[in-house]
């Protein structure tokens, strides 16, 4: 792998150390390496050229591999990688949309965010085939997205999902005037995860080392965010199968978690807690004592409700074997995080790219034997809530060893390291949140790339619905709970 640079998560990379090769050779090596894509994006390279950067993950060894290819002013196409490695499908579509360089023979070259007036939906023929269109406007506070079902009676043959209505140009905004507040707004239910990824990237490029105490508080907040959303989603799944007791109990239990976050940071969603250089708010012995009592209650309430639910034959008939995505298909299309784990593909940045606390606190990875249905996605949430409670308690104890350390490190005003790059990956509750930042020779940020796990996982929802009844779609949708804004950026 002489033509690839091997790096670790959250480490500085000199742009001059990133090798380049022709696109055909790059494609050949990608196929041979058999690693999953984490980044596949372009950057204007001057004189009409575009440099394509590719980042692959060797999860088993906690390594990232980077290489690149340059397209000249007259290079407007290349042979699609997706034909051989299906997990590149969404990355190639995005690259084409942003730079106009076409992946020839791509099997599904549709817009990702920039939806044209004449979007070509997949069509099926047959006397009994009919289409059902839902959205983009939905009831309540749901964000906009269009769903086009191809059905025979109640049975769904195909679902096509058209997004892009929330396209805000976040990467350009981060390039021009980046901030923690903007990072928190990328995806509202993952404010902590995105702000940690942003802050870590900026800290690496400014040479800032944050205190142990701040690292621990960040991890506590991240696990609280995971708990809160998972519990809320368990309530949403309960509501969609008309199990109203579950919806009520999980809703009330989620409130206990987010109110604890409110006590910590002044925001139920952790906004304003994370800052470049550390955190803005500290823990206290009183807060920890109260939080442990609260989380003990949360754990007991979730335990009782889950066990009661899963004894109910009607509940199980709705959850089991509904919305299945097999392990093989999940791996092929590149699912990440919760959606992948529920299908039996064990991907988790906390353990694949661990920080020092995973080892110091002896936090053990417990694989999940999922079967890829709604039941597995429900049970996985339950498992992770319980694990987050245990992890937070260990983090609380470790915080006491460093309680006298500063909240914010020195060096916030430092200049950026020139001609450098960093990949910052954080395991949000949906999966890996990735922020990739580059600087130029003038010490300015020249490229800001973001990948939310929803970017990987929307196609998984489309596959999950196949051969299910159309009335199962809301349940399948809730079991993934993907972000429109996280995809659209």
C-alpha positions in Angstrom: 0.0 0.0 0.0 2.9 2.3 -0.8 0.5 4.7 -2.7 -1.7 5.1 0.4 -1.0 7.1 3.6 -2.0 5.3 6.8 -3.3 7.5 9.6 -5.2 7.3 12.8 -8.4 9.1 13.8 -7.9 12.7 14.9 -4.3 13.0 13.8 -2.7 15.6 11.6 -1.9 14.6 8.0 0.5 16.7 5.8 -1.2 17.2 2.4 2.2 16.7 0.8 2.2 13.1 2.3 -1.0 12.1 0.5 -0.1 10.2 -2.6 -1.8 10.4 -6.0 -2.4 8.0 -8.8 -4.5 7.7 -12.0 -8.2 7.1 -11.4 -8.1 3.7 -13.0 -5.2 2.6 -10.8 -7.0 4.1 -7.8 -10.2 2.1 -8.6 -8.2 -1.1 -9.0 -6.6 -0.6 -5.6 -9.9 0.2 -3.9 -11.3 -3.0 -5.2 -8.3 -5.0 -4.1 -8.1 -3.5 -0.6 -11.7 -4.5 0.3 -12.1 -1.7 2.9 -15.2 0.4 3.4 -15.3 4.1 2.3 -15.3 6.8 4.9 -14.6 9.7 2.6 -14.8 10.2 -1.2 -14.9 13.9 -2.1 -13.3 16.5 -4.3 -11.5 19.8 -4.0 -10.8 22.4 -6.6 -7.1 22.1 -7.3 -6.6 25.1 -9.5 -6.4 25.6 -13.3 -9.6 23.8 -13.8 -8.4 20.6 -12.0 -10.2 18.6 -9.3 -8.5 16.4 -6.8 -10.5 13.5 -5.6 -9.6 12.3 -2.1 -10.5 8.8 -1.0 -10.5 7.6 2.6 -10.9 3.9 3.5 -11.3 2.4 6.9 -9.5 -0.7 8.2 -11.8 -1.1 11.3 -10.1 -4.2 12.6 -6.8 -2.4 13.0 -8.1 1.2 13.8 -6.4 2.6 10.7 -7.5 5.0 7.9 -6.0 4.9 4.4 -5.9 8.0 2.2 -5.0 8.5 -1.4 -6.1 10.7 -4.3 -6.5 11.2 -8.0 -6.4 14.4 -10.1 -8.9 15.1 -12.9 -7.7 17.6 -15.5 -9.9 20.3 -17.1 -10.9 17.9 -19.8 -11.5 14.8 -17.6 -15.2 14.7 -17.2 -15.8 11.0 -16.5 -14.3 7.7 -15.1 -15.6 4.2 -14.9 -17.8 3.8 -11.8 -16.4 2.1 -8.7 -19.9 1.2 -7.5 -20.2 -1.5 -10.1 -17.5 -3.5 -8.1 -18.0 -2.0 -4.7 -21.6 -1.1 -4.1 -20.9 0.9 -0.9 -19.5 3.7 -3.1 -22.9 4.3 -4.7 -23.9 7.4 -2.6 -20.3 8.8 -2.5 -20.0 8.8 -6.3 -23.4 10.4 -6.7 -22.4 13.2 -4.4 -19.0 13.7 -6.2 -20.8 13.9 -9.5 -23.3 16.3 -8.2 -20.7 18.7 -6.8 -18.1 18.5 -9.6 -19.8 17.2 -12.7 -17.4 14.3 -13.2 -19.5 11.4 -14.2 -19.0 7.8 -12.9 -19.8 6.0 -16.1 -22.2 3.0 -15.8 -23.1 3.9 -12.2 -26.2 1.8 -11.5 -28.3 4.5 -9.9 -26.9 8.0 -10.8 -29.6 10.2 -9.2 -29.3 13.6 -7.4 -28.4 13.5 -3.7 -29.4 17.0 -2.7 -29.8 19.2 -5.8 -33.2 17.9 -7.1 -33.9 18.9 -10.6 -37.4 19.9 -11.9 -37.6 16.7 -13.9 -36.4 14.1 -11.4 -36.6 10.7 -13.1 -38.3 8.3 -10.7 -38.0 4.5 -11.2 -41.0 3.2 -13.1 -42.6 -0.3 -13.0 -45.2 -1.5 -15.5 -48.1 -3.9 -14.9 -51.9 -3.7 -14.7 -51.8 -4.1 -10.9 -48.9 -1.9 -10.2 -49.7 1.5 -8.7 -47.7 4.4 -7.2 -48.2 6.0 -3.9 -46.5 9.4 -3.3 -45.9 10.7 0.2 -44.4 14.1 1.0 -42.3 16.2 0.8 -44.6 18.0 3.2 -45.5 15.9 6.2 -47.7 16.3 9.3 -46.4 17.9 12.5 -42.7 18.9 12.7 -41.3 16.3 10.4 -38.7 17.7 7.9 -39.4 17.5 4.2 -38.6 14.4 2.1 -40.4 12.7 -0.8 -41.2 9.0 -0.8 -42.4 7.2 -4.0 -43.8 3.7 -3.5 -44.3 1.1 -6.3 -47.0 -1.2 -5.0 -49.1 -4.2 -6.0 -52.0 -3.9 -3.7 -50.6 -3.3 -0.3 -47.2 -4.9 -1.1 -44.3 -2.6 -1.7 -42.1 -3.6 -4.6 -39.8 -0.6 -4.5 -39.4 2.7 -2.6 -37.5 5.6 -4.0 -36.6 8.4 -1.5 -35.9 11.9 -2.9 -34.2 14.3 -0.5 -32.5 17.6 -0.8 -35.2 19.9 0.4 -33.1 20.8 3.5 -30.0 21.6 1.4 -28.5 24.6 3.3 -24.9 24.6 2.0 -23.5 23.8 5.4 -20.0 22.8 4.1 -19.6 26.2 2.4 -20.8 27.9 5.6 -18.3 26.0 7.7 -15.6 27.0 5.2 -16.5 30.7 5.4 -17.5 31.1 9.0 -17.2 27.9 11.0 -18.3 27.7 14.6 -19.5 25.3 17.3 -23.0 26.8 17.0 -23.1 25.9 13.3 -21.7 22.4 13.9 -24.5 21.8 16.5 -27.1 22.8 13.8 -26.0 20.3 11.2 -28.3 17.7 12.7 -30.3 18.8 15.7 -30.6 15.4 17.4 -26.9 14.8 17.1 -25.7 18.2 18.3 -23.2 16.8 20.7 -21.7 14.3 18.2 -21.2 16.9 15.5 -19.8 19.5 17.8 -17.3 17.1 19.2 -16.2 16.0 15.7 -15.9 19.7 14.7 -14.0 20.7 17.9 -11.6 17.7 17.6 -10.7 18.6 14.0 -10.0 22.3 14.9 -8.0 21.3 17.9 -5.7 19.0 15.9 -5.2 21.7 13.3 -4.4 24.3 16.0 -2.2 21.9 18.1 -4.5 22.1 21.1 -4.5 19.3 23.7 -7.6 19.5 25.8 -7.7 18.4 29.5 -8.6 14.9 30.6 -11.6 16.4 32.5 -13.0 18.0 29.3 -12.5 14.7 27.4 -14.5 12.9 30.0 -17.3 15.4 30.1 -17.6 15.2 26.3 -17.9 11.5 26.4 -20.5 11.7 29.2 -22.6 14.1 27.0 -22.2 11.9 24.0 -23.6 8.9 25.9 -26.4 11.0 27.3 -27.4 12.0 23.8 -27.3 8.4 22.7 -29.5 7.3 25.6 -32.1 10.1 25.1 -32.6 9.5 21.4 -32.7 5.8 21.7 -35.3 5.9 24.4 -37.3 8.4 22.5 -37.2 6.2 19.4 -38.4 3.2 21.4 -41.4 5.3 22.3 -41.9 6.3 18.7 -41.8 2.6 17.6 -44.3 1.8 20.4 -46.6 4.5 19.2 -46.5 3.3 15.6 -47.7 -0.2 16.6 -50.4 1.5 18.9 -48.7 0.3 22.1 -49.6 3.5 23.9 -48.3 2.4 27.3 -44.8 2.1 25.8 -45.0 5.4 24.0 -46.0 7.1 27.2 -43.4 5.4 29.5 -40.5 5.8 27.1 -41.5 9.5 26.4 -41.5 10.3 30.1 -38.2 8.4 30.6 -36.5 10.2 27.8 -37.4 13.5 29.5 -35.5 12.4 32.6 -32.3 12.1 30.5 -32.7 15.4 28.5 -33.6 17.3 31.7 -30.3 16.0 33.2 -28.5 17.4 30.1 -30.4 20.7 30.8 -29.0 20.7 34.4 -25.5 20.2 33.0 -25.4 22.6 30.1 -28.5 24.8 30.1 -29.8 23.0 27.0 -31.8 19.7 26.8 -29.9 18.9 23.6 -26.4 19.8 24.9 -26.1 22.9 22.8 -23.4 25.2 24.1 -21.6 22.5 26.1 -18.8 21.7 23.7 -16.3 24.3 22.7 -13.0 24.3 20.9 -10.4 23.6 23.6 -12.7 21.8 25.9 -16.2 22.3 27.4 -18.0 25.3 28.8 -19.6 23.6 31.8 -18.3 21.4 34.6 -19.7 18.6 36.6 -20.1 18.7 40.4 -20.3 16.0 43.0 -23.9 17.0 43.6 -24.8 16.8 39.9 -23.2 13.3 39.7 -25.1 12.1 42.7 -28.4 13.3 41.3 -27.6 12.0 37.8 -26.7 8.5 39.0 -30.1 8.3 40.9 -31.9 9.5 37.7 -30.1 7.0 35.4 -30.7 4.2 37.8 -34.4 5.0 37.6 -34.1 5.3 33.8 -32.5 1.9 33.6 -35.2 0.2 35.7 -38.0 1.9 33.9 -36.6 0.9 30.5 -36.0 -2.6 31.7 -39.6 -3.0 33.0 -41.2 -1.5 29.9 -39.1 -3.5 27.4 -39.7 -6.8 29.1 -43.4 -6.1 29.3 -43.6 -5.1 25.7 -41.7 -8.1 24.4 -43.9 -10.6 26.2 -46.9 -9.2 24.2 -47.6 -11.4 21.2 -49.2 -8.6 19.3 -46.1 -6.4 19.7 -43.8 -9.2 18.6 -46.0 -9.9 15.5 -45.4 -6.3 14.4 -41.7 -6.1 15.2 -40.3 -9.5 14.1 -39.5 -10.1 10.5 -40.7 -6.6 9.5 -38.3 -4.4 7.5 -35.5 -6.8 7.1 -32.0 -5.8 5.8 -29.7 -8.8 5.7 -26.1 -8.6 6.9 -24.8 -9.2 3.4 -27.0 -6.4 2.0 -26.1 -4.0 4.8 -22.4 -4.5 4.2 -22.8 -4.2 0.4 -24.6 -0.9 0.5 -22.4 0.5 3.2 -24.7 0.9 6.2 -23.0 2.2 9.4 -23.7 2.5 13.1 -27.0 1.4 14.5 -28.5 0.3 11.2 -25.4 -1.9 10.4 -25.2 -3.4 13.9 -28.9 -4.3 13.9 -28.2 -6.3 10.7 -25.2 -8.1 12.3 -22.4 -5.8 10.8 -20.5 -4.7 13.9 -19.3 -1.1 13.2 -18.8 1.3 16.1 -16.2 4.1 16.1 -16.0 3.9 19.9 -14.4 0.5 19.7 -13.0 0.4 16.1 -11.1 3.7 16.6 -10.9 3.8 20.5 -9.6 6.7 22.5 -7.6 6.0 25.7 -10.6 5.9 27.9 -12.1 2.8 26.4 -9.1 0.8 27.6 -8.5 2.7 30.9 -12.1 2.2 32.0 -12.2 -1.4 30.7 -15.2 -0.8 28.6 -15.9 -4.0 26.8 -17.4 -4.4 23.4 -20.4 -6.7 23.4 -21.4 -7.7 19.8 -25.1 -7.7 18.9 -26.5 -10.6 17.0 -29.2 -8.8 15.0 -31.3 -10.2 12.2 -31.9 -6.8 10.5 -35.6 -6.4 11.3 -37.5 -3.7 13.3 -37.3 -6.0 16.4 -33.4 -6.0 16.1 -33.3 -2.2 15.8 -35.6 -1.9 18.8 -33.5 -4.4 20.9 -30.3 -2.7 19.9 -31.5 0.6 21.2 -32.3 -1.1 24.5 -28.9 -2.7 24.7 -27.1 0.6 24.0 -29.2 2.5 26.6 -28.1 0.0 29.2 -24.5 0.1 28.1 -24.5 4.0 28.1 -25.7 4.1 31.7 -22.8 1.8 32.8 -20.3 3.8 30.7 -21.5 7.1 32.2 -21.1 5.8 35.7 -17.5 4.8 35.0 -16.8 8.2 33.4 -18.2 10.0 36.5 -15.8 8.1 38.7 -12.9 8.9 36.4 -13.8 12.6 36.4 -13.2 12.8 40.1 -9.5 12.1 39.5 -9.2 15.1 37.2 -11.8 17.5 38.7 -9.1 20.2 39.3 -8.1 20.4 35.7 -9.1 23.3 33.5 -12.3 23.2 31.4 -10.7 25.0 28.4 -7.1 24.6 27.2 -4.8 27.3 26.1 -4.1 27.9 22.4 -7.6 28.8 21.2 -6.2 31.7 19.2 -3.4 29.7 17.6 -3.1 29.8 13.9 -3.9 26.7 11.9 -1.1 24.3 10.9 -0.6 25.0 7.1 -1.1 22.5 4.3 -2.6 19.9 6.6 -5.7 17.7 6.9 -7.5 15.9 9.8 -10.2 13.2 9.9 -12.3 13.4 13.0 -14.7 10.5 13.5 -17.2 10.3 16.4 -19.8 7.5 17.0 -23.1 9.4 17.2 -26.2 7.5 18.2 -27.0 6.8 14.5 -23.4 5.9 13.6 -20.2 7.5 12.5 -20.1 11.3 12.3 -17.2 12.4 10.1 -15.7 15.9 9.8 -12.7 16.3 7.4 -10.9 19.6 7.4 -8.0 20.9 5.2 -5.9 24.0 5.5 -3.8 25.7 2.8 -0.4 27.2 2.8 -1.8 30.5 4.1 -3.1 28.7 7.3 -6.7 29.1 6.3 -9.3 26.3 6.1 -9.7 25.4 2.4 -12.1 22.4 2.5 -14.6 21.3 5.0 -16.3 17.9 4.4 -19.0 16.4 6.6 -20.6 13.0 6.6 -23.6 12.2 8.8 -24.5 8.5 9.2 -27.9 9.2 7.5 -25.9 9.8 4.3 -25.0 6.1 4.3 -28.3 4.7 5.7 -31.2 6.2 3.8 -30.9 3.6 1.1 -31.1 0.9 3.8 -34.6 2.2 4.7 -35.6 1.9 1.0 -34.5 -1.8 0.9 -36.1 -2.5 4.3 -39.5 -1.7 3.0 -39.4 -4.0 0.0 -41.9 -6.9 0.2 -43.6 -5.4 3.2 -47.0 -3.9 3.4 -47.2 -0.2 2.7 -48.7 0.2 6.2 -45.4 -1.1 7.6 -43.5 1.9 6.2 -44.0 4.3 9.2 -42.8 1.5 11.5 -39.7 0.8 9.3 -39.1 4.5 9.1 -39.2 5.0 12.8 -36.9 2.0 13.4 -34.2 3.8 11.4 -35.1 7.4 12.4 -32.8 8.9 9.8 -32.1 12.6 9.5 -33.2 14.7 6.5 -31.0 17.6 7.4 -28.1 15.3 8.2 -28.2 14.0 4.7 -29.0 17.3 2.9 -26.4 19.5 4.6 
